[in-house]
Amino acid sequence: MATKKYTVTLPEELAEEIRAEVGPGAFSAYVTRAIERQREHDRLGELVGWMQEEGGPLTEEEQAAAAAELREIERWFEDRESAASGEAEAA
């Protein structure tokens, strides 16, 4: 991906805190990742808005079902991670 230098204004305290954490050479990469994440968040918000316009807002039941499914998926990953760490300790 091509790059171009831009000048932005940031709160000095925030910029120095990040620079101290990541080092001066990684500051631009950190800011780039933060902007990319924000852009993804914005696009997801646009998608949710479009989906709600098309299909209407989710009902409480649909929200509860989605939350239950998310918990099930998270539990599956936790179980998988626990099994993998148990295998690593046994080896």
RAKA-V749904 format. One record per residue. N is the residue number from 1. RES is the residue in three letters. OMEGA is omega in radians with two decimals (none if undefined). D_FIRST is the distance of its C-alpha to the first C-alpha in Angstrom with 1 decimal. Layout:
n=N res=RES omega=OMEGA d_first=D_FIRST
n=N res=RES omega=OMEGA d_first=D_FIRST
//
This chain:
n=1 res=MET omega=3.12 d_first=0.0
n=2 res=ALA omega=3.12 d_first=3.8
n=3 res=THR omega=3.09 d_first=6.4
n=4 res=LYS omega=-3.11 d_first=10.0
n=5 res=LYS omega=3.08 d_first=13.2
n=6 res=TYR omega=3.04 d_first=15.4
n=7 res=THR omega=3.10 d_first=18.9
n=8 res=VAL omega=3.11 d_first=20.1
n=9 res=THR omega=3.13 d_first=23.6
n=10 res=LEU omega=3.00 d_first=24.2
n=11 res=PRO omega=-3.05 d_first=27.6
n=12 res=GLU omega=-3.12 d_first=28.3
n=13 res=GLU omega=3.14 d_first=29.9
n=14 res=LEU omega=-3.13 d_first=26.9
n=15 res=ALA omega=-3.12 d_first=24.4
n=16 res=GLU omega=3.10 d_first=26.9
n=17 res=GLU omega=3.13 d_first=27.5
n=18 res=ILE omega=3.14 d_first=23.8
n=19 res=ARG omega=3.12 d_first=23.5
n=20 res=ALA omega=-3.11 d_first=26.7
n=21 res=GLU omega=-3.03 d_first=25.5
n=22 res=VAL omega=-3.08 d_first=22.0
n=23 res=GLY omega=-3.06 d_first=22.7
n=24 res=PRO omega=-3.11 d_first=21.4
n=25 res=GLY omega=-3.09 d_first=18.5
n=26 res=ALA omega=-3.07 d_first=17.1
n=27 res=PHE omega=-3.12 d_first=17.7
n=28 res=SER omega=3.12 d_first=14.3
n=29 res=ALA omega=3.13 d_first=12.9
n=30 res=TYR omega=3.14 d_first=16.0
n=31 res=VAL omega=3.11 d_first=15.7
n=32 res=THR omega=3.13 d_first=12.1
n=33 res=ARG omega=3.14 d_first=13.6
n=34 res=ALA omega=3.12 d_first=16.7
n=35 res=ILE omega=3.11 d_first=15.1
n=36 res=GLU omega=3.11 d_first=13.3
n=37 res=ARG omega=3.12 d_first=16.7
n=38 res=GLN omega=3.12 d_first=18.5
n=39 res=ARG omega=3.08 d_first=16.6
n=40 res=GLU omega=3.12 d_first=17.4
n=41 res=HIS omega=3.11 d_first=20.9
n=42 res=ASP omega=-3.13 d_first=21.2
n=43 res=ARG omega=3.08 d_first=20.2
n=44 res=LEU omega=3.08 d_first=22.7
n=45 res=GLY omega=3.09 d_first=25.3
n=46 res=GLU omega=3.12 d_first=24.8
n=47 res=LEU omega=3.12 d_first=25.3
n=48 res=VAL omega=3.11 d_first=28.4
n=49 res=GLY omega=3.13 d_first=29.8
n=50 res=TRP omega=-3.12 d_first=29.4
n=51 res=MET omega=3.11 d_first=31.0
n=52 res=GLN omega=3.07 d_first=33.8
n=53 res=GLU omega=-3.09 d_first=34.5
n=54 res=GLU omega=-3.01 d_first=34.7
n=55 res=GLY omega=-3.09 d_first=36.7
n=56 res=GLY omega=-3.14 d_first=38.1
n=57 res=PRO omega=3.10 d_first=37.7
n=58 res=LEU omega=3.05 d_first=38.3
n=59 res=THR omega=3.09 d_first=41.9
n=60 res=GLU omega=3.13 d_first=42.9
n=61 res=GLU omega=3.12 d_first=43.7
n=62 res=GLU omega=3.10 d_first=40.2
n=63 res=GLN omega=3.13 d_first=38.7
n=64 res=ALA omega=3.12 d_first=41.1
n=65 res=ALA omega=3.12 d_first=40.3
n=66 res=ALA omega=3.12 d_first=36.6
n=67 res=ALA omega=3.12 d_first=37.2
n=68 res=ALA omega=3.12 d_first=39.6
n=69 res=GLU omega=3.11 d_first=37.0
n=70 res=LEU omega=3.10 d_first=34.4
n=71 res=ARG omega=3.13 d_first=37.1
n=72 res=GLU omega=3.11 d_first=37.9
n=73 res=ILE omega=3.13 d_first=34.3
n=74 res=GLU omega=3.11 d_first=34.0
n=75 res=ARG omega=3.12 d_first=37.3
n=76 res=TRP omega=3.14 d_first=36.3
n=77 res=PHE omega=3.10 d_first=33.3
n=78 res=GLU omega=3.11 d_first=35.6
n=79 res=ASP omega=3.14 d_first=38.2
n=80 res=ARG omega=-3.14 d_first=35.7
n=81 res=GLU omega=3.12 d_first=34.4
n=82 res=SER omega=3.13 d_first=38.1
n=83 res=ALA omega=-3.14 d_first=39.1
n=84 res=ALA omega=3.14 d_first=36.3
n=85 res=SER omega=3.07 d_first=37.3
n=86 res=GLY omega=3.10 d_first=40.9
n=87 res=GLU omega=-3.13 d_first=40.3
n=88 res=ALA omega=3.13 d_first=38.5
n=89 res=GLU omega=-3.14 d_first=41.5
n=90 res=ALA omega=-3.09 d_first=43.9
n=91 res=ALA omega=none d_first=42.3
//
